[in-house]
Amino acid sequence: MYDELIYSPMEDPSYIRFFHASPGAPAVDIYANDLKIASSLKYKEFTPYRRLKPDRYFITVYEAGTKTDPILRSYVDLRPNRDYTAAVIGTPDDISSLGILDTARRIPPNNTQVKFVHLSPNAPAVDVYANDKLIARDVEFTERSRDIILPDGTYTISLNLAGTPTKVLVAPRQVLKDGNYYTIYAVGLAGEKPPLQIITALDKASY
């Protein structure tokens, strides 16, 4: 049972959520040390953050409803008092995983923290703009930006081909609220289906 993996109240917590970011891949079930922690997770969906003991976990991903021929096997190391996102990435014939530390800096009043993570397997390296302000430069597939402090507000997030004014994607109306922590993910496929798009996700430190 999942309860077997949960921390005791006396220990420092570690949290992890899973993100299905593999375009074209089926819904999946996810197991940690052979205990199911996610069921029928579809493309672009997140699990809630799970509270686990600090340890190394063997993660197995299966097509939903099955438990033979796993589509992914990997390890994840969880340290105490840390928040993580584990993403299933790549195309169906080349699936892998990526662990992302969801860090949380101190935020001044009326500000927010964001980071950008490039999870589109066929998209080029990009520069990231928030309301025409450059916030991350030359981010390639599987890379993340530094943590960025921005005034709270509504933003248009734009991805440009790195080093050029050529826009790859424009995502308007991204609401970033005071005191919250966000990760901006690029997912999907450039010029193919499912299409390239932005997902702005609220991180654990926000609640």
PyMOL commands that set and color helices and strands:
alter all, ss='L'
color gray80, all
select helices_A, chain A and resi 2-5+204-206
alter helices_A, ss='H'
color red, helices_A
select strands_A, chain A and resi 14-20+28-32+35-41+50-52+56-63+72-77+83-89+96-101+111-118+126-130+133-139+148-151+153-161+167-176+181-187+197-202
alter strands_A, ss='S'
color yellow, strands_A
deselect
rebuild
show_as cartoon
